Amino acid sequence: MARYLDQVFRWDMVERLERTIGVIKKYPGATVMDIGAGFGRFIEPILKAGASRIVAIEPAPKMVDVMQQLVSSRGLSNNVEIIQSTFLELEIDESFDIVIAIGLYDYIKNPLPYLVKTKNITKKTMIASFPIANTWRSYVR
């Protein structure tokens, strides 16, 4: 039942992942920052698509715990760094080939500071999704 509900109500997350993977494949060996990585659902597919390294940023401690377990259980620790922090509070002294923010802007009232900071750490491309007004989820978020 949960899988069915996911397919009906969260089909857009599957599409977001597929589009992200399509871009990652264009940059073999890319370094990736995932802002608002959640529980790390995108990590393994991004590595399989050819990324060499992922830095996953997530402020929620419970999500970070789940992500760490996932990364460890799949043997991905050598290619993944997980940082518990908000993006704007994090001091970043490196840049990344690709920076992704999938679902992040669903929760951000003012995206401009995030977009400016992202631009400053992105070498090649940024992948982001933004909420559509007047959808059932936009009212909740």
Backbone as a chain_set.jsonl record, in Angstrom:
{"seq": "MARYLDQVFRWDMVERLERTIGVIKKYPGATVMDIGAGFGRFIEPILKAGASRIVAIEPAPKMVDVMQQLVSSRGLSNNVEIIQSTFLELEIDESFDIVIAIGLYDYIKNPLPYLVKTKNITKKTMIASFPIANTWRSYVR", "coords": {"N": [[0.817, -1.196, 0.0], [1.934, 1.287, 0.81], [3.858, 1.688, -1.167], [2.221, 1.982, -3.416], [0.831, 4.351, -2.732], [3.005, 6.088, -2.71], [3.655, 6.053, -5.448], [1.393, 7.252, -6.519], [1.152, 9.772, -5.197], [3.742, 10.777, -5.012], [5.047, 10.738, -7.422], [6.47, 12.692, -8.702], [8.918, 12.874, -7.396], [10.279, 10.632, -8.294], [10.523, 11.297, -10.97], [12.106, 13.603, -10.699], [14.474, 12.467, -9.725], [15.203, 10.844, -11.927], [15.651, 12.797, -13.907], [17.773, 14.17, -12.711], [19.758, 12.178, -12.654], [20.12, 11.872, -15.391], [21.477, 14.265, -16.002], [23.774, 14.019, -14.395], [25.071, 11.878, -15.641], [26.157, 13.11, -17.847], [28.462, 14.222, -16.976], [30.922, 12.546, -16.259], [32.649, 11.321, -13.413], [32.172, 13.496, -11.841], [32.117, 15.807, -9.076], [29.794, 16.161, -6.468], [27.47, 18.156, -4.697], [24.856, 17.687, -2.51], [22.24, 19.425, -1.478], [20.198, 19.521, 1.284], [19.742, 16.752, 1.586], [18.091, 14.862, 2.729], [17.121, 11.599, 3.592], [19.02, 10.446, 2.045], [18.332, 9.261, -0.385], [19.039, 9.778, -3.053], [21.76, 9.322, -3.227], [23.1, 6.751, -3.835], [22.099, 6.196, -6.524], [23.206, 8.444, -7.836], [25.97, 8.048, -7.578], [26.172, 5.629, -8.999], [25.563, 6.621, -11.491], [27.862, 7.84, -12.222], [29.151, 9.828, -10.724], [31.947, 10.912, -8.768], [32.244, 11.641, -6.152], [30.262, 12.607, -3.348], [28.986, 15.197, -1.4], [26.83, 15.416, 1.118], [24.4, 17.456, 2.444], [22.489, 17.994, 5.264], [20.16, 19.17, 7.568], [18.558, 17.89, 9.53], [18.823, 15.834, 12.317], [17.82, 13.134, 12.624], [17.351, 12.353, 9.994], [19.959, 12.446, 9.051], [21.086, 10.358, 10.538], [19.724, 8.134, 9.426], [20.627, 8.371, 6.794], [23.394, 7.977, 7.14], [23.419, 5.302, 7.971], [22.41, 4.084, 5.654], [24.4, 4.724, 3.749], [26.625, 3.456, 4.892], [25.74, 0.748, 5.014], [25.555, 0.139, 2.334], [28.11, 0.25, 1.478], [29.287, 2.674, 0.661], [30.789, 4.599, 1.836], [33.398, 5.562, 1.259], [33.062, 7.356, -0.803], [31.314, 9.276, -0.028], [30.487, 12.095, 1.871], [28.919, 13.15, 4.728], [27.249, 15.855, 6.084], [25.931, 17.392, 8.848], [24.067, 20.097, 8.885], [22.677, 23.349, 8.252], [22.454, 24.703, 4.999], [23.041, 27.462, 4.529], [24.369, 28.174, 6.884], [26.669, 26.711, 6.779], [30.144, 26.71, 6.279], [31.824, 26.708, 3.328], [34.574, 25.746, 1.598], [35.29, 24.819, -0.87], [34.598, 23.989, -4.312], [32.085, 22.492, -6.409], [31.426, 20.225, -9.08], [28.768, 19.735, -9.737], [25.846, 20.905, -8.215], [23.121, 19.961, -6.336], [19.718, 20.559, -5.51], [17.161, 19.229, -4.712], [13.897, 19.377, -4.021], [14.463, 20.992, -1.874], [13.739, 23.721, -2.143], [11.057, 23.592, -1.804], [10.607, 24.09, 0.792], [11.689, 26.519, 1.428], [11.348, 29.897, 2.038], [12.535, 32.261, 1.076], [14.401, 32.02, -1.578], [16.635, 33.311, -2.683], [19.184, 33.885, -1.193], [20.166, 31.255, -0.99], [20.423, 30.501, -3.668], [22.377, 32.312, -4.559], [24.59, 31.589, -2.965], [24.869, 28.953, -3.82], [25.535, 29.343, -6.525], [28.093, 30.362, -6.21], [29.605, 28.155, -5.473], [29.467, 26.32, -7.467], [30.812, 24.627, -10.195], [30.096, 23.595, -12.748], [27.249, 22.908, -13.216], [23.96, 23.452, -11.854], [21.322, 21.73, -10.304], [18.008, 21.996, -9.624], [14.826, 21.912, -7.999], [11.642, 23.442, -7.944], [8.742, 24.44, -6.119], [5.391, 24.079, -7.338], [2.877, 26.413, -7.526], [-0.269, 26.244, -5.864], [-0.659, 23.46, -5.791], [-1.498, 20.336, -4.193], [0.485, 19.714, -2.305], [1.821, 22.125, -1.978], [0.336, 23.71, -0.286], [0.632, 22.501, 2.178], [3.337, 22.709, 2.642]], "CA": [[0.0, 0.0, 0.0], [2.807, 2.462, 0.876], [4.466, 1.859, -2.494], [1.172, 2.505, -4.281], [0.622, 5.75, -2.375], [4.174, 6.801, -3.197], [3.538, 6.195, -6.897], [0.3, 8.164, -6.824], [1.346, 11.109, -4.656], [5.132, 11.244, -5.057], [5.61, 10.421, -8.735], [7.385, 13.751, -9.088], [10.255, 12.592, -6.859], [10.9, 9.682, -9.22], [10.897, 12.072, -12.154], [13.235, 14.461, -10.322], [15.665, 11.612, -9.671], [15.564, 10.456, -13.298], [16.231, 13.966, -14.58], [19.066, 14.423, -12.074], [20.675, 11.144, -13.142], [20.433, 12.225, -16.779], [22.493, 15.318, -15.998], [25.001, 13.454, -13.8], [25.719, 11.035, -16.66], [26.864, 13.973, -18.807], [29.693, 14.676, -16.334], [31.556, 11.42, -15.556], [33.651, 11.672, -12.417], [31.817, 14.774, -11.219], [31.904, 15.963, -7.639], [28.412, 16.61, -6.305], [26.946, 18.526, -3.389], [23.404, 17.512, -2.424], [21.75, 20.294, -0.413], [18.913, 18.995, 1.758], [19.808, 15.378, 1.074], [17.081, 13.994, 3.335], [17.694, 10.358, 4.093], [20.059, 9.977, 1.131], [17.75, 8.448, -1.454], [19.686, 10.033, -4.34], [23.212, 9.08, -3.166], [23.545, 5.587, -4.601], [21.907, 6.385, -7.969], [24.145, 9.444, -8.358], [27.272, 7.383, -7.718], [26.056, 4.675, -10.111], [25.508, 7.389, -12.742], [29.211, 8.246, -12.58], [29.778, 10.814, -9.835], [33.074, 10.347, -8.028], [32.148, 12.001, -4.733], [29.078, 13.376, -2.972], [28.893, 15.797, -0.085], [25.4, 15.523, 1.398], [24.112, 18.396, 3.518], [21.137, 17.767, 5.807], [20.109, 19.705, 8.937], [17.769, 17.085, 10.478], [19.639, 14.752, 12.883], [17.285, 11.793, 12.354], [17.604, 12.068, 8.578], [21.394, 12.18, 8.942], [21.288, 8.998, 11.063], [19.25, 7.18, 8.411], [21.529, 8.477, 5.651], [24.663, 7.337, 7.502], [23.188, 3.858, 7.942], [22.272, 3.694, 4.258], [25.716, 4.824, 3.112], [27.453, 2.408, 5.47], [25.253, -0.586, 4.634], [25.763, -0.059, 0.883], [29.544, 0.326, 1.202], [29.529, 3.887, -0.113], [31.442, 5.574, 2.725], [34.597, 6.155, 0.666], [32.705, 8.363, -1.793], [30.257, 10.136, 0.502], [30.685, 12.831, 3.112], [27.635, 13.636, 5.223], [27.421, 16.977, 7.003], [24.689, 17.843, 9.464], [24.1, 21.555, 8.965], [21.9, 24.047, 7.244], [23.334, 25.13, 3.913], [23.491, 28.846, 4.697], [25.287, 28.258, 8.026], [27.86, 25.92, 6.498], [31.267, 27.333, 5.581], [32.238, 25.806, 2.248], [35.765, 26.285, 0.971], [35.589, 24.118, -2.118], [33.491, 24.057, -5.25], [31.635, 21.193, -6.893], [31.006, 20.227, -10.479], [27.308, 19.789, -9.775], [25.179, 21.105, -6.935], [21.701, 19.662, -6.497], [18.797, 20.968, -4.454], [15.9, 18.635, -5.145], [12.933, 19.427, -2.934], [14.861, 21.998, -0.886], [12.991, 24.969, -2.296], [9.676, 23.378, -1.346], [10.562, 24.503, 2.194], [12.41, 27.781, 1.589], [10.5, 31.054, 1.727], [13.317, 33.194, 0.273], [15.475, 31.217, -2.163], [17.753, 34.077, -3.238], [20.492, 33.627, -0.559], [20.585, 29.893, -1.33], [20.842, 30.499, -5.071], [23.647, 33.046, -4.657], [25.651, 30.746, -2.385], [25.03, 27.81, -4.717], [26.269, 29.819, -7.711], [29.494, 30.568, -5.855], [30.328, 26.887, -5.255], [29.162, 25.441, -8.584], [31.727, 24.747, -11.326], [29.498, 23.281, -14.05], [25.795, 23.055, -13.314], [23.115, 23.286, -10.677], [20.036, 21.084, -10.565], [17.107, 22.35, -8.527], [13.396, 21.851, -8.274], [10.898, 24.477, -7.244], [7.337, 24.034, -5.99], [4.377, 24.661, -8.21], [1.814, 27.01, -6.708], [-1.632, 25.697, -5.886], [-0.755, 22.001, -5.797], [-1.902, 19.901, -2.848], [1.612, 19.762, -1.391], [2.271, 23.497, -1.746], [-0.398, 24.246, 0.862], [1.212, 21.914, 3.38], [4.712, 23.208, 2.809]], "C": [[0.867, 1.269, 0.0], [3.44, 2.743, -0.48], [3.463, 2.456, -3.479], [0.936, 3.991, -4.008], [1.795, 6.619, -2.83], [4.073, 7.061, -4.696], [2.468, 7.22, -7.271], [0.64, 9.6, -6.412], [2.767, 11.646, -4.761], [5.81, 10.898, -6.369], [6.644, 11.456, -9.156], [8.792, 13.528, -8.545], [10.996, 11.602, -7.752], [11.361, 10.418, -10.466], [12.084, 12.99, -11.866], [14.535, 13.662, -10.291], [16.122, 11.243, -11.08], [16.207, 11.616, -14.054], [17.616, 14.292, -14.018], [20.109, 13.439, -12.594], [21.077, 11.424, -14.585], [21.509, 13.291, -16.878], [23.818, 14.786, -15.463], [25.768, 12.643, -14.838], [26.492, 11.852, -17.688], [28.225, 14.424, -18.277], [30.353, 13.529, -15.568], [32.653, 11.893, -14.602], [33.361, 12.961, -11.662], [31.796, 14.682, -9.696], [30.544, 16.632, -7.473], [28.165, 17.034, -4.871], [25.437, 18.385, -3.478], [22.916, 18.308, -1.221], [20.36, 19.816, -0.001], [18.741, 17.562, 1.317], [18.783, 14.425, 1.686], [17.713, 12.746, 3.904], [18.639, 9.713, 3.087], [19.579, 9.145, -0.031], [18.478, 8.606, -2.79], [21.156, 9.608, -4.374], [23.654, 7.918, -4.046], [23.292, 5.746, -6.101], [22.868, 7.41, -8.583], [25.525, 8.834, -8.54], [27.253, 6.382, -8.872], [26.039, 5.378, -11.467], [26.875, 7.952, -13.128], [29.85, 9.318, -11.725], [30.901, 10.159, -9.043], [32.944, 10.576, -6.521], [30.885, 12.82, -4.511], [29.278, 13.92, -1.56], [27.412, 16.08, 0.13], [25.188, 16.405, 2.618], [22.673, 18.184, 3.963], [21.109, 18.28, 7.242], [19.429, 18.79, 9.965], [18.567, 15.892, 10.997], [19.115, 13.345, 12.57], [17.49, 11.397, 10.9], [19.077, 11.723, 8.366], [21.7, 10.777, 9.442], [20.888, 7.95, 10.031], [20.201, 7.18, 7.214], [22.86, 7.783, 5.94], [24.531, 5.815, 7.483], [23.102, 3.348, 6.509], [23.627, 3.665, 3.568], [26.632, 3.704, 3.605], [27.031, 1.019, 4.988], [25.472, -0.894, 3.151], [27.235, 0.032, 0.493], [29.941, 1.561, 0.407], [30.349, 4.93, 0.649], [32.662, 6.255, 2.116], [34.288, 7.303, -0.283], [31.688, 9.388, -1.293], [30.702, 10.794, 1.802], [29.329, 13.406, 3.511], [27.898, 14.71, 6.262], [26.054, 17.377, 7.529], [24.791, 19.348, 9.691], [23.045, 22.111, 8.024], [22.888, 24.574, 6.211], [23.884, 26.534, 4.146], [24.473, 29.001, 5.854], [26.625, 27.568, 7.761], [28.918, 26.739, 5.762], [31.807, 26.325, 4.579], [33.437, 26.433, 1.549], [36.228, 25.449, -0.213], [34.404, 24.293, -3.05], [33.242, 22.669, -5.818], [31.228, 21.304, -8.356], [29.498, 20.437, -10.59], [26.788, 19.991, -8.358], [23.693, 20.845, -7.166], [20.928, 20.109, -5.256], [17.402, 20.504, -4.891], [14.946, 18.581, -3.958], [13.249, 20.486, -1.89], [13.962, 23.229, -0.949], [11.504, 24.816, -2.01], [9.502, 23.945, 0.063], [11.177, 25.877, 2.453], [11.523, 28.949, 1.146], [11.225, 32.041, 0.806], [14.51, 32.459, -0.33], [16.721, 31.993, -2.588], [19.09, 33.834, -2.527], [21.04, 32.225, -0.874], [21.12, 29.841, -2.762], [22.175, 31.214, -5.26], [24.79, 32.193, -4.122], [25.924, 29.533, -3.275], [25.841, 28.202, -5.944], [27.763, 29.92, -7.413], [30.283, 29.276, -5.65], [30.139, 25.903, -6.401], [30.116, 25.693, -9.75], [31.003, 24.591, -12.662], [28.003, 23.527, -14.113], [25.113, 22.854, -11.966], [21.816, 22.642, -11.127], [19.152, 21.396, -9.366], [15.669, 22.145, -8.972], [12.712, 22.899, -7.417], [9.434, 24.066, -7.193], [6.44, 24.748, -6.999], [3.263, 25.183, -7.313], [0.501, 26.271, -6.905], [-1.711, 24.189, -6.133], [-1.058, 21.568, -4.361], [-0.751, 19.968, -1.86], [2.048, 21.193, -1.072], [1.561, 24.112, -0.533], [0.188, 23.724, 2.179], [2.563, 22.526, 3.677], [4.723, 24.698, 2.884]], "O": [[0.571, 2.22, -0.725], [3.547, 3.897, -0.894], [3.809, 3.327, -4.278], [0.851, 4.793, -4.938], [1.6, 7.749, -3.279], [4.371, 8.161, -5.161], [2.63, 7.968, -8.235], [0.439, 10.534, -7.188], [2.98, 12.849, -4.614], [7.035, 10.778, -6.416], [7.586, 11.138, -9.882], [9.765, 13.95, -9.17], [12.206, 11.722, -7.945], [12.465, 10.186, -10.959], [12.971, 13.135, -12.707], [15.569, 14.125, -10.772], [17.312, 11.325, -11.384], [17.197, 11.428, -14.761], [18.524, 14.65, -14.768], [21.223, 13.837, -12.934], [22.235, 11.238, -14.96], [22.367, 13.22, -17.757], [24.874, 15.077, -16.026], [26.995, 12.722, -14.899], [27.397, 11.325, -18.336], [29.047, 14.944, -19.031], [30.343, 13.539, -14.337], [33.47, 12.749, -14.943], [34.213, 13.459, -10.926], [31.502, 13.637, -9.115], [30.183, 17.539, -8.223], [28.595, 16.361, -3.935], [24.81, 18.899, -4.405], [23.149, 17.916, -0.077], [19.456, 19.718, -0.832], [17.715, 17.197, 0.743], [18.624, 13.301, 1.211], [18.717, 12.813, 4.612], [19.021, 8.555, 3.255], [20.359, 8.389, -0.608], [18.526, 7.662, -3.578], [21.742, 9.541, -5.454], [24.504, 8.096, -4.918], [24.189, 5.456, -6.893], [23.293, 7.252, -9.728], [26.181, 9.077, -9.553], [28.214, 6.298, -9.637], [26.451, 4.801, -12.473], [27.04, 8.48, -14.228], [30.997, 9.69, -11.976], [30.812, 8.983, -8.69], [33.466, 9.802, -5.718], [30.486, 13.618, -5.359], [29.684, 13.197, -0.65], [26.814, 16.882, -0.587], [25.727, 16.138, 3.692], [21.751, 18.193, 3.146], [21.94, 17.876, 8.055], [19.702, 18.909, 11.159], [18.953, 15.025, 10.213], [19.91, 12.451, 12.279], [17.77, 10.235, 10.604], [19.405, 10.819, 7.598], [22.5, 10.07, 8.828], [21.624, 6.993, 9.791], [20.541, 6.122, 6.683], [23.393, 7.08, 5.081], [25.438, 5.12, 7.026], [23.659, 2.299, 6.187], [23.963, 2.698, 2.885], [27.335, 3.079, 2.81], [27.875, 0.211, 4.6], [25.564, -2.058, 2.764], [27.576, -0.091, -0.684], [30.838, 1.495, -0.434], [30.572, 6.03, 0.144], [32.935, 7.414, 2.427], [35.154, 8.137, -0.545], [31.256, 10.262, -2.045], [31.221, 10.139, 2.706], [28.673, 14.074, 2.712], [28.667, 14.509, 7.202], [25.136, 17.663, 6.759], [25.511, 19.809, 10.577], [22.581, 21.425, 7.114], [24.04, 24.858, 6.54], [25.081, 26.762, 3.975], [25.332, 29.881, 5.808], [27.605, 27.827, 8.46], [28.63, 27.379, 4.752], [32.201, 25.219, 4.949], [33.333, 27.518, 0.977], [37.421, 25.386, -0.514], [33.326, 24.702, -2.62], [34.089, 21.782, -5.715], [30.748, 22.345, -8.806], [29.02, 21.209, -11.42], [27.235, 19.33, -7.42], [23.081, 21.422, -8.064], [21.416, 20.043, -4.128], [16.587, 21.292, -5.372], [15.165, 17.83, -3.007], [12.379, 20.842, -1.095], [13.486, 23.714, 0.077], [10.773, 25.806, -1.976], [8.384, 24.246, 0.48], [11.18, 26.345, 3.592], [11.018, 28.974, 0.023], [10.629, 32.591, -0.12], [15.529, 32.291, 0.34], [17.765, 31.386, -2.83], [20.078, 33.589, -3.218], [22.25, 32.047, -1.007], [22.144, 29.212, -3.029], [23.013, 30.764, -6.041], [25.84, 32.089, -4.756], [27.076, 29.137, -3.459], [26.738, 27.466, -6.356], [28.596, 29.601, -8.262], [31.513, 29.304, -5.654], [30.603, 24.765, -6.318], [30.225, 26.817, -10.24], [31.253, 25.349, -13.6], [27.533, 24.274, -14.971], [25.628, 22.18, -11.074], [21.279, 22.962, -12.188], [19.508, 21.093, -8.227], [15.347, 22.198, -10.159], [13.151, 23.201, -6.307], [8.936, 23.418, -8.114], [6.717, 25.865, -7.437], [2.771, 24.466, -6.442], [0.215, 25.747, -7.982], [-2.724, 23.697, -6.63], [-0.892, 22.35, -3.425], [-0.976, 20.251, -0.684], [2.593, 21.441, 0.004], [2.137, 24.946, 0.164], [0.225, 24.446, 3.176], [2.888, 22.823, 4.826], [5.787, 25.301, 3.024]]}, "num_chains": 1, "name": "protein.A"}
